[in-house]
């Protein structure tokens, strides 16, 4: 329980404890957001520098090759032998810092133009320089050493897009071509720089962006990388022991944003083994396809530590101020707390049964002193009312006992009424079926039998040719009499059946189907039965089981309303480890509403108001439970309701086995 002292402390310090930290948090959060925006702006600036350097490489490479193609020494070399021409190109390649340089006559250039847009531009009299991706076959055809240099084993990288590839053998090349206007030997001069493992290229970018910095930015630990799709083919990002992270791959999130959507990434990203403030720029080839990325970034950890230090400093200072304020407030508020504590102690004594405890005189004459005096007066009233309540309690106990006795009598009457309703439902069902049989069957059968006897007597020997038909009529009359007998057996089971411990459910089912055949036929319902070859005998009164089965069958027929399929099966089944027999009655009707599945067995529940009492299923459940079984219901997936009657195996039969 929170004391008054603590509540007053909270009330007084609430603005200081809640509002001030909230304001501090908003201010620091705003500062942190601006700080993060500054970092993103820095990496964006770094990325622009790297992009400009890459553009410069493309421009310088293209310009150098174009200048060479139009130089006098190149024109002189075209008139020499092939070996001298190749030697000249090798010398110029090294001087220009290229990885390959070769001349294509116009016939060969036209064929190569189908594969490379830069060569196609040169054949039209222009110069073009782009980034292109060369296959290992293309590199080997130019120079086998280029193929070896481009080959990188892929290193499994956390969060990268899964791949089955083990090696990256393609090359990312600065590809340039220019037309050669030499008289008599027109063609195309093609050159290029392989960027795979081109550490000078990537280290130059890193030096331009980070190592030339001064002031606050000089503490940034920056890296730069060139990606072929999502594979690092040139980088100064380090793995363990200082090895460059060649062959590692970028995360799937970055790949989808930059290569998939063509958008520049400016955000924090996990790079190999740490978090960096990163910038990724998509690179396109001469076909306009995104084939790689240019990356720059710096380690996030120093800046996170700086923000953390700022948070700690601000909130530590706030905590110190709070610690100095609380003792001062408690000392000033001591004069208020003392009377309140005396009131609290007195109330506790009263709660423990000491009703004569009082606060007594209080030195304070303010509102607290007045409250103390009023509290003593209230305690006097409480003590007096306690005496009166004890007297009333005795009288109340006597009245409760009287009311409880009346409630027991009412419950007994309710139980008796329920049993009477159960019997009324059973008698109503029996009376309805019996009256129908007596009216619809017995009178016509008697007339038929009498007239049949008259025919035999009248015809005498002349009836011999009709004997087969007359005997057939006799048999059908006998069948009708059997139906009537089974109906009467159901109506008055005590007159026809003694209690049996060996009841075959399938046999009782056959009898019931005979009794309700007219109901099924009139509703145009198709009945399918499935009986297991051997089912355990159960212990139940046959008449009661007939009542349950007929009730379920009639309910199913009425639920289908017209033409449907009634499926009935009898098979062995276990429940809670006990063997027994299950009777399943399923229809193709609309089923039972989900919210009603748990109430169908409640007394007076009916879907046919005004036509029944709603006790049929309740009585059936009672009869089955008296026999040790249970009726369950569910809605089938294919539609319709399914009732399952389970009864345990006859105990005497088990003993005999």
Secondary structure, DSSP 8 states (H G I E B T S, - for coil): ---HHHHHHHHHHHIIIIIHHHHHHHHHHHHHHHHHHHHHHHHHHHHHHHHHHHHHHHHHHHHHHHHHHTSHHHHHHTTS-HHHHHHHHHHHHHHHT-SEEEEEEHHHHHHHTTT-HHHHHHHTT-EEEEEEEE-HHHHHHH-HHHHHHH-EE----TTS------EE--EEEEEEEEEE--TT--EEEEEEEE-TT-HHHHHHHHIIIIIT--GGGGG--EEEEEEETTEEEEE--B-GGG-B-TT-B--HHHHIIIIIT---EEEEEEETTEEEEEEEEEEEBTTS-EEEEEEEEEESHHHHHHHHHHHHHHHHHHHHHHHHHHHHHHHHTHHHHHHHHHHHHHHHHHHTT-TT------S--SHHHHHHHHHHHHHHHHHHHHHHHHHHHHHHHHHHHHHHHHHHHHHHHHHHHHHHHHHHHHHHHHHHHHHHHIIIIIHHHHHHHHHHHHHHHHHGGGGGGGHHHHHHHHHHHHHHHHHHHHHHHHHTHHHH----S-B-HHHHHHHHHHHTHHHHHHTTEEEEEEE-S----B-S-HHHHHHHHHHHHHHHHHHH-SSEEEEEEEEEEEETTEEEEEEEEE--S----GGGTTTTTSTT--SSTTT--S-HHHHHHHHHHHTT-EEEEEE-TTSSEEEEEEEEB-HHHHHH-
